[in-house]
Amino acid sequence: MDATAPGRKTLLLMRHAAAARPWDVPDRERPLSHRGRDDAAAQGAHLARYRFDLVACSPATRTRQTWEAAVAGGAVADRVIFPDDLYGASVWHLVTLVETLDEAVGTALVIGHNPGISQTAQALVSPGPLSGAAFGFVTAAIAVLTYDGPWADAPGAMTLERYQPPD
């Protein structure tokens, strides 16, 4: 199906890349590790296939750095926001975010943390072999979900087009 068809929605969910674990840094301020920076930049090449109308990124240091490295790898967005409530957001909060996206947004990316990101993918995808407990996320992984219809009706009806772990 043509990704530009009217009503076509594309949502990418990305877990932040691997973070360092310095003992003296609060969780929200943990930076990416060297591997995390490399993985996020490599994932930017996959994200470059899309032009995002909106990127909603957790304000945590590691998620911001994931987005910055993805941009260095080729990712492009018209608008990027860093809402405070995306740090540690629950599946309920993330699904609500998707349901309330403006209909002018055709392609969106959410960068966040587990377990919220993997649980949100499970909640959004229609029942199938990759939904439920078998679907999870490694760091820097991306799930590409699509749906023909309004964002408000997307939960439980989206199709998992691709799961892209870092190379």
Secondary structure as UniProt FT lines:
FT   TURN            3..4
FT   TURN            6..7
FT   STRAND          8..15
FT   TURN            23..24
FT   HELIX           27..29
FT   HELIX           34..47
FT   TURN            48..49
FT   STRAND          51..52
FT   STRAND          54..57
FT   HELIX           61..72
FT   TURN            73..74
FT   STRAND          76..77
FT   STRAND          80..81
FT   HELIX           84..86
FT   TURN            87..88
FT   HELIX           91..99
FT   TURN            103..104
FT   STRAND          107..112
FT   TURN            114..115
FT   HELIX           116..124
FT   TURN            129..130
FT   HELIX           132..134
FT   TURN            139..140
FT   STRAND          142..148
FT   HELIX           151..153
FT   TURN            155..157
FT   STRAND          158..164
//
